[in-house]
Amino acid sequence: MQLDPLSIPYRAVESGLQVVIGIAIAGIAGAGSVGGAEGLAVFGVILVVGIGLSLGWQVAYFRRFEYRLTEDTFDIDSGVLSRREREIPYGRIQNVDIRQNVLQRALGIAEVRLETAGGGQTEARLRYVDLESARHVQEEVSRRKRREHGEHVGDESAATERGETLFELDGRELVILGIVSMDLRLLSLIAVPLSFVGPSVLSDFAPTATASLAIVALGLVGLVVASALVSGGLSMARYYGFVLTDRDEEYRYERGLLQRFSGSIPKDKVQTITLSENVLARRLGYASLSIETAGYAGTGQGTTGSQSAIPIAKRDHAIELAGRIEDFDALSFERPPRRARERYAVRYALVLAVLLAIAYGIVRLTPLSFPWYVLLGGVVLVPVAAHLKWRHRGYRLEDGHVITRNGFWSRRITIVPIYRIQTLVTSETVFQRRRDLATLVVDTAGTYSLVGDDAMAVDIDLGEANRLRQELAEDLQESIVEYRRQRGRDSFSAPNEGVADETSVGSPGG
């Protein structure tokens, strides 16, 4: 099978900007060295030859690219000057992701990305095939993966093909998603150019200091509002039309307005699930649910192996759906000891003291003058902040799962199946040791660990941390044995199905 013929002009246009710039530089150099009408002729010849070579390359790429769905592997032959032949076993394919931007949807073509469990990078891409062929590849790979797992896939009904719809984002939830997703970090991108042009603009339009302050205040308010609206609008466009379905061995999702995504989350690669709520979402009674998988991020947003299973939903509904993915018991938590709250109060008091010292130093050592002592009002906020931080932390150990909770401004509840644990680490900072506290880090095979975002029971009693680590280590071995036994029963007709791979994912790391 080959790519769609429309991929030739699309790829040519897609890479055309770089080609045109290179051709223009070469043409101008050639024309300048000759000059006059002959120089223009040289420029025209270089331009025509360059465009012809670019189109010729795309035609050759199209003719030399072939993909096949064989009995056991997905094969790709590619390369214009040097040939590359790849055979990707279906059992190693983690996701077949279909992507379309606005222009691709108008042309009826799509990009297909094949991701494997070996890492966060794309293993192979089909750029580009018609949408029907893209969906055929996605369905066939999914079907053949299930067959390898020992499932009967001969005569599937249309309902089975579509799967069971678990969640569909409606208009109200989309608007709420835009509201709770407002991100002011966009201000940092705007602040850099404004720091250069702002003073000159103020000098032209605000001759007095009072007018300058008024313009600055209004400008800041406007920037905050604009940044919030843009970030919220981007989130709405990203998750427009979001649908999550249950397809036996995987969860299938579709989303996107400007760029449409369709992909899957393999159930046997799920490492953790995380319930996230920022302050505004908690106030409105909403939460989001994300799934961390082993090695691959099916998001189209980088390579952090996390995919939004539910971008936004009523909190009770999100918890119910989390329970369908991982059958945990409850979300009640054991909080850290009260001496941890004292530690937070001391930390915030020290931060406040440093800010006061800096403000006082500025007033004393510079011509600037402002009521620095107003910061003393923060003293009353120190115990409140310490209590809120303590209150929103906790952990829970139950049969089959360990659950942690952290964060006030953006609270994260992480649910980890015990058989997915890779390593258990007890860490103590200098300040924790003074109060006999420790942090228990629960690491899995996902990629959150690469950015220091593992499930963590923070500031718990040192003796309790060591006890939990030992208990979890024992439960881990029992869970792996039970998981192997269950998988063996489920795949009795295919006894060699991926047990070794699952063992490497679920067992403790070196």
Buried (B, 14 or more C-beta within 10 A) or exposed (E): EBBBEBBBEBBBEBEBEEBBEEBBEBBBEBBEEEEEEEBEEBBEEBBEEBBEEBBEBBBBBBEBBEBEBEEEBBBBEBEBEEEEEBEBEBBBBBBBBBBBEEEBBEBEBBBBBBBBBEEBEBBBBBBBBBBEBBBBBBBBBBBBBBBBBBBEBEEBEEEEEEBEEBBEBEEEBBEBBBBBBBEEEBBEEEEEEEEEEBEEEBEEEBEEEEEBEEBEEEBEEEBBEEBBEBBBBBBBBBBBEBBBBBBBBBBBBBBBBEBBBBBBBBBBBBBBBBBBBBEBBBEBEBBBBBBBBBBBBBBBEEBBBBBBBBBBBBBEBBBEBBBEBBEBEEBEBBBBBEBBBBBBBBBBBEEBEEEBEEBEEBBEEEEEEEEBEEBEEBEEEBBEBBBBBBBBBBBBBBEBBBBBBBBBEEBBBBBBBBBBBBBBBBEBEEEBEEBBBBBBBBBBBBBBBEEEBBBBBBBBBBEBBEBBBEEBBEBBEEBBEEBBEEBEEEBEEEEEBBBEBBBEBBBBEE
